[in-house]
Amino acid sequence: MRYQFSLMLYRLISLCLLPIIGLLLLFRSIKQKAYRQRLSERFGFLPRALKPGGIIVHAASVGEVIALKSFITQLLAAKPNAVITVTTFTPTGSAQVKKLFDGRVQHCYLPLDSTLCVAAFLNKLKPQAMVFMETELWPNLIAQSKVQGIKLLLINGRLSKKSMKSYRKLAWLITPTINCFDKVLCQSQINYQHFLALDADTVRCEVSGNVKFDISISQSVKDKQAELTRFIDQKRPVWVVASTHQGDETIALNAFSVLLKLWPELLLILVPRHPERFNDVASLCTEQGFTVVRRSQKELVSNDTQIWLLDSLGELLPTCALASVVTMGGSFSDIGGHNPLEPALFKKPIVVGSNMSNFVEVMQQLLEQQGIVQLTQNHDENNEKVAEHLAKAINDILSSKDTQQALGDNAYHVVMQNQGASKRSLKQLLKLI
């Protein structure tokens, strides 16, 4: 009874917020026009061409789409005649779906979690099952799906200690939402315990591993790697700073200034996380006096070029193959870091900042196996001091081929020994349907 009241309250609040969220999407579209396109899908009104039935797999953005590649590929092989719909919430995620699965899956945006939007969405697609990832908990969508008898599976379940504490304050809504799932497959024992701490049903929950380990180098990645290689001189040392957020570039550029005195031929490849920041990052680089070539210009990177700005989508993984060393962005602030397993797949040495809270178990294994370098940071250290530490770590790696190889080999070993979660997740889905 309490859950029904809580859900009614949530539905009322989400209905009131609907026009505000719509305006926020339009505001965001000022910098990224894609948010203005296909706006009707956000409200549950989907293209007529989409077929009903089958299975919906939700991947919020680019990282989730890439992480689910193995799972979706195996699902397509196991159910070749089924209608598979992959939903995202961001335009970059949408572009990634089309790039990886164009013609093999249907695609649309997940609707805003308001009663009317969700009803229109489900009425059109009428799925047999829905698969969510990590902490994608949408109370309206999940509750309506449960009522309609749609099988619900949460894979790669992740619940950090911080999120668990926040969700406890909303346990009246979150706990029943979790228990609507027919099965919750957790990344690790720690995440499993966090779900149980929210009173998730033990019968529904189990540990299945992390699907983000199930990455591989496809032929399309090899082809893109070959294409990118033609733009740069492979004799130059290359430092890739990937998935950067605001503030990351300042630290990286300060460190780069130090490194250029030691490695004058060093090429910095910057890969901002969000397309709407491409121009701002380009301006920041030029304002600090660096020579910059943008990937979108499709120009060769001369030996005089100091920074290659990858203002493109879907090229991060093959770019890792070009690196002498890789630094993952989002780890120098409260973002919590981004996936270090992609450079590990290419046996590249990896350096990250002090905050990798999004990848606690992955980092634990990489550190234990000496497959990554993580900077430590005192609370009183400013960005300039962090940049000094970063420059030293990069210089130490560039100065030793043995260190580069050992770090890369150890990281690759961690990836290989943890694969298989996608297969286990698919097995559970097939059992449900």
C-alpha positions in Angstrom: 0.0 0.0 0.0 2.8 2.4 0.9 4.5 1.6 -2.4 1.3 2.4 -4.4 1.1 5.8 -2.6 4.8 6.5 -3.2 4.4 5.6 -6.9 1.4 7.9 -7.2 3.4 10.7 -5.6 6.3 10.0 -8.0 4.0 10.0 -11.0 2.5 13.3 -10.0 5.9 14.9 -9.5 7.2 13.5 -12.8 4.1 14.8 -14.6 4.6 18.3 -13.2 8.3 18.2 -14.1 7.6 17.0 -17.7 7.4 20.5 -19.3 10.5 21.7 -17.4 12.5 18.7 -18.5 11.4 19.3 -22.1 12.6 22.9 -21.8 15.9 21.7 -20.4 16.4 19.4 -23.4 15.7 22.4 -25.7 18.2 24.5 -23.7 20.8 21.8 -24.0 20.2 21.6 -27.8 21.6 25.2 -28.1 25.1 23.7 -27.9 24.2 20.2 -29.2 21.5 20.3 -31.9 20.9 16.6 -31.7 18.9 17.1 -28.4 16.4 19.1 -30.4 15.9 16.3 -33.0 13.5 13.4 -32.5 12.1 15.2 -29.5 8.8 13.3 -29.9 10.5 10.1 -28.9 11.3 11.6 -25.5 7.6 11.7 -24.9 6.9 8.2 -26.0 5.8 8.9 -29.6 7.9 6.5 -31.7 8.3 6.1 -35.5 5.7 4.0 -37.2 8.3 1.8 -38.7 9.3 0.3 -35.4 8.0 -3.2 -35.0 6.4 -4.4 -31.7 7.3 -7.4 -29.7 10.7 -8.8 -28.9 13.3 -7.5 -26.5 14.3 -4.0 -25.4 17.9 -3.4 -24.2 18.6 0.0 -22.7 22.0 1.5 -22.9 22.0 5.1 -21.6 25.0 6.5 -23.5 28.1 5.7 -25.5 29.9 3.9 -22.7 27.0 1.6 -22.0 26.4 0.9 -25.7 30.1 -0.2 -26.0 29.9 -2.2 -22.8 26.8 -4.0 -24.1 28.2 -4.8 -27.5 29.1 -8.4 -26.6 25.8 -9.0 -24.9 23.7 -7.6 -27.8 25.8 -9.5 -30.4 25.3 -12.8 -28.6 21.6 -12.0 -28.2 21.3 -11.4 -32.0 22.9 -14.8 -32.6 20.8 -16.6 -30.1 17.5 -15.0 -31.2 18.0 -14.2 -35.0 14.3 -13.8 -35.7 13.4 -11.7 -32.7 12.8 -8.0 -32.8 15.6 -6.4 -30.8 15.2 -2.7 -29.8 18.2 -0.9 -28.3 17.3 2.4 -26.6 19.5 5.2 -25.4 19.0 8.5 -23.7 21.8 10.6 -25.3 22.4 11.5 -29.0 26.0 10.2 -28.7 24.6 6.8 -27.5 22.2 6.8 -30.4 25.0 7.4 -32.9 27.0 4.6 -31.3 24.1 2.1 -31.7 23.7 3.0 -35.4 27.5 2.6 -35.9 27.7 -0.8 -34.2 24.4 -2.4 -35.1 22.9 -0.5 -38.0 20.3 -2.7 -39.7 20.5 -5.4 -37.1 18.5 -3.7 -34.3 15.8 -1.2 -34.0 16.7 2.0 -32.2 14.8 4.8 -30.4 15.2 7.0 -27.3 14.0 5.9 -24.0 11.0 8.1 -23.0 11.0 10.5 -20.1 9.8 8.6 -17.0 6.3 10.1 -16.9 3.2 8.0 -16.9 1.8 9.1 -20.2 5.2 8.9 -22.0 5.9 5.5 -20.7 2.4 4.2 -21.6 2.8 5.4 -25.2 6.2 3.8 -25.4 5.1 0.4 -24.1 1.9 0.5 -26.2 3.9 0.9 -29.4 6.7 -1.6 -28.7 4.8 -4.2 -26.6 8.1 -5.9 -25.5 8.4 -9.4 -24.2 11.3 -8.5 -22.0 13.3 -5.4 -21.1 17.0 -5.4 -20.1 18.4 -2.5 -18.1 22.1 -1.9 -17.1 23.8 -0.9 -13.8 21.6 1.6 -11.9 19.1 2.5 -14.6 16.1 2.5 -12.3 13.1 4.2 -13.8 10.1 3.7 -11.4 7.3 4.5 -13.8 8.7 2.4 -16.7 9.6 -0.5 -14.5 6.2 -0.5 -12.6 4.1 -0.3 -15.8 6.2 -3.0 -17.4 5.7 -5.3 -14.3 1.9 -4.7 -14.5 1.9 -5.7 -18.2 3.8 -8.9 -17.5 7.0 -7.8 -19.3 10.0 -9.7 -18.0 12.6 -7.4 -16.4 16.3 -8.1 -16.1 18.9 -5.8 -14.6 22.4 -6.8 -15.7 25.8 -5.5 -14.6 24.1 -4.2 -11.5 26.2 -1.5 -9.9 25.5 0.4 -6.7 28.3 2.4 -5.2 28.4 3.1 -1.5 27.6 6.7 -2.1 24.5 5.8 -4.3 23.4 3.3 -1.8 23.3 5.9 1.0 21.4 8.3 -1.3 18.9 5.6 -2.3 18.3 4.6 1.3 16.6 8.0 1.7 14.3 7.0 -1.1 13.9 3.4 0.0 10.1 3.7 -0.1 10.3 4.1 -3.9 13.7 2.5 -4.9 13.4 -0.8 -3.0 10.1 -1.8 -4.5 11.4 -0.7 -7.9 14.4 -3.0 -7.6 12.1 -5.9 -6.5 10.0 -5.5 -9.6 12.9 -7.0 -11.6 12.7 -10.8 -12.2 16.5 -11.0 -11.8 19.2 -8.6 -10.7 22.7 -9.6 -11.9 25.4 -7.7 -10.0 29.0 -6.8 -11.2 30.6 -8.0 -7.9 30.1 -9.2 -4.4 30.4 -5.6 -3.1 27.6 -4.4 -5.4 25.5 -7.4 -4.5 25.8 -6.5 -0.8 24.8 -2.9 -1.6 21.7 -4.1 -3.3 20.8 -6.3 -0.3 21.4 -3.4 2.0 18.5 -1.7 0.2 16.4 -4.7 1.0 16.5 -6.2 -2.5 15.1 -9.7 -2.5 18.0 -12.2 -2.1 16.2 -14.7 -4.4 16.3 -12.1 -7.2 20.0 -11.1 -6.8 23.2 -12.8 -7.8 26.7 -12.0 -8.9 27.4 -12.6 -12.6 30.5 -10.4 -13.2 31.1 -7.2 -15.2 30.1 -7.1 -18.9 32.6 -4.3 -19.4 35.4 -6.9 -19.4 33.7 -8.5 -22.5 35.4 -6.2 -25.0 37.3 -7.3 -28.1 39.1 -5.8 -31.1 36.7 -6.2 -34.0 37.6 -5.8 -37.7 35.9 -2.4 -37.8 38.1 -1.2 -34.9 41.2 -2.5 -36.8 40.1 -0.7 -39.9 39.5 2.5 -37.9 42.9 2.1 -36.2 44.6 1.8 -39.7 42.7 4.9 -40.8 43.8 7.0 -37.8 47.4 5.8 -38.0 47.7 7.4 -41.5 47.3 10.8 -39.9 50.2 10.8 -37.5 53.9 9.9 -37.4 54.1 6.6 -35.5 57.7 7.4 -34.5 56.5 10.1 -32.1 55.6 9.2 -28.5 51.8 9.6 -28.1 49.9 10.5 -24.9 46.2 9.9 -25.1 44.0 11.7 -22.6 40.6 10.2 -23.0 37.0 11.0 -22.0 37.8 14.4 -20.5 35.5 16.6 -18.5 35.7 20.3 -17.7 38.8 20.8 -15.6 40.6 17.7 -16.9 42.0 19.5 -19.9 43.6 22.2 -17.7 45.4 19.6 -15.6 46.5 17.7 -18.8 47.7 20.8 -20.5 49.7 21.9 -17.5 51.3 18.5 -17.3 51.9 18.5 -21.1 53.8 21.8 -20.8 56.2 20.1 -18.4 56.5 17.0 -20.5 57.3 18.9 -23.7 60.6 20.1 -22.1 61.6 16.5 -21.7 59.8 15.0 -24.7 59.7 17.8 -27.4 58.2 15.4 -30.0 55.4 14.2 -27.7 52.0 14.3 -29.3 49.0 14.8 -27.0 45.7 13.4 -28.3 42.8 14.9 -26.4 39.4 13.1 -26.5 36.6 15.2 -24.8 33.7 13.2 -23.4 30.9 15.4 -24.6 30.6 16.8 -28.2 29.2 20.2 -27.0 32.6 20.9 -25.4 34.7 20.3 -28.5 34.9 24.0 -29.4 35.6 25.1 -25.8 38.5 22.6 -25.5 39.9 23.7 -28.9 39.9 27.3 -27.7 41.5 26.4 -24.4 44.4 24.6 -26.2 45.1 27.5 -28.6 44.8 30.1 -25.9 47.6 28.3 -24.0 49.8 28.6 -27.1 49.7 25.0 -28.3 49.5 24.1 -32.0 46.3 22.1 -32.6 44.7 20.1 -35.4 41.1 18.9 -35.0 40.1 15.5 -36.2 37.1 17.0 -38.0 39.5 19.0 -40.2 40.8 15.6 -41.6 44.3 17.1 -41.9 47.5 15.2 -41.4 49.1 15.8 -38.0 52.5 17.4 -38.8 55.6 17.0 -36.6 55.0 20.6 -35.5 51.5 19.8 -34.2 51.4 19.4 -30.5 47.8 18.5 -29.9 45.4 16.4 -32.0 41.9 17.1 -30.8 39.5 14.2 -31.5 36.3 16.1 -32.0 34.7 12.9 -33.3 32.4 10.2 -32.1 33.1 6.5 -31.7 36.9 6.6 -32.2 38.2 6.3 -28.7 38.8 2.6 -28.7 41.0 2.5 -31.9 42.7 5.7 -30.7 44.0 3.8 -27.7 45.9 1.6 -30.1 48.0 4.6 -31.1 49.1 5.5 -27.6 52.4 5.1 -25.8 50.4 5.8 -22.6 46.8 6.6 -21.8 45.2 8.7 -19.1 41.5 8.3 -18.4 39.6 11.5 -17.7 36.9 12.0 -15.1 39.3 10.7 -12.5 40.5 14.1 -11.3 37.2 15.3 -9.9 34.0 13.9 -8.5 33.0 12.3 -11.8 34.4 9.0 -10.7 36.5 8.1 -13.7 35.8 6.2 -17.0 36.5 2.7 -18.2 40.2 1.9 -18.1 39.6 -1.5 -19.7 39.6 -0.1 -23.3 43.3 0.8 -23.3 44.0 -2.4 -21.4 42.7 -4.3 -24.3 45.6 -2.9 -26.4 48.1 -3.6 -23.6 48.7 0.1 -23.1 50.0 1.5 -19.8 47.3 3.5 -18.0 47.4 6.4 -15.6 44.4 7.7 -13.7 43.6 10.3 -11.1 42.7 9.7 -7.5 38.9 9.3 -8.0 37.9 6.1 -9.9 34.8 5.4 -7.7 32.8 4.2 -10.8 35.2 1.3 -11.2 36.1 0.2 -7.6 36.4 -3.5 -8.3 38.1 -3.1 -11.6 40.6 -0.8 -10.1 41.2 -3.2 -7.2 42.1 -5.9 -9.6 44.3 -3.7 -11.9 46.2 -2.3 -8.9 46.7 -5.8 -7.4 48.0 -7.1 -10.7 50.1 -3.9 -11.2 48.3 -3.1 -14.4 47.6 0.6 -13.7 49.1 3.7 -12.1 46.8 5.7 -9.9 47.8 9.1 -8.6 47.2 9.9 -4.9 45.9 13.3 -4.1 45.8 15.2 -0.8 42.8 17.4 -0.1 44.9 20.6 -0.1 46.5 20.0 -3.5 45.5 22.3 -6.3 45.3 21.5 -10.0 48.9 22.6 -10.6 50.2 20.2 -8.0 48.1 17.4 -9.5 49.5 18.3 -12.9 53.1 17.9 -11.6 52.3 14.4 -10.2 50.7 13.5 -13.6 53.7 14.8 -15.6 56.0 12.7 -13.4 54.0 9.5 -13.8 53.8 10.0 -17.6 57.5 10.7 -17.8 58.4 7.7 -15.8 56.4 5.4 -18.1 57.7 7.0 -21.3 61.3 6.6 -20.0 61.1 2.9 -19.6 60.0 0.4 -22.3 60.0 -2.4 -19.7 57.5 -0.4 -17.5 55.3 0.2 -20.5 55.2 -3.5 -21.4 54.7 -4.7 -17.9 51.8 -2.4 -17.2 50.2 -3.1 -20.5 50.6 -6.9 -20.2 49.3 -7.0 -16.6 46.2 -4.9 -17.5 45.5 -7.1 -20.5 45.7 -10.2 -18.3 43.0 -8.7 -16.0 40.7 -8.2 -18.9 41.1 -11.7 -20.2 40.7 -13.5 -16.9 37.4 -11.7 -16.1 35.5 -12.2 -19.4 32.2 -14.1 -19.6 29.6 -11.9 -17.8 27.7 -11.2 -21.1 27.3 -14.9 -21.7 26.0 -15.5 -18.2 23.6 -12.5 -18.5 22.2 -13.8 -21.8 21.7 -17.2 -20.3 19.5 -15.6 -17.6 17.5 -13.6 -20.1 16.8 -16.7 -22.2 15.7 -18.5 -19.1 13.2 -15.7 -18.3 11.6 -15.6 -21.7 
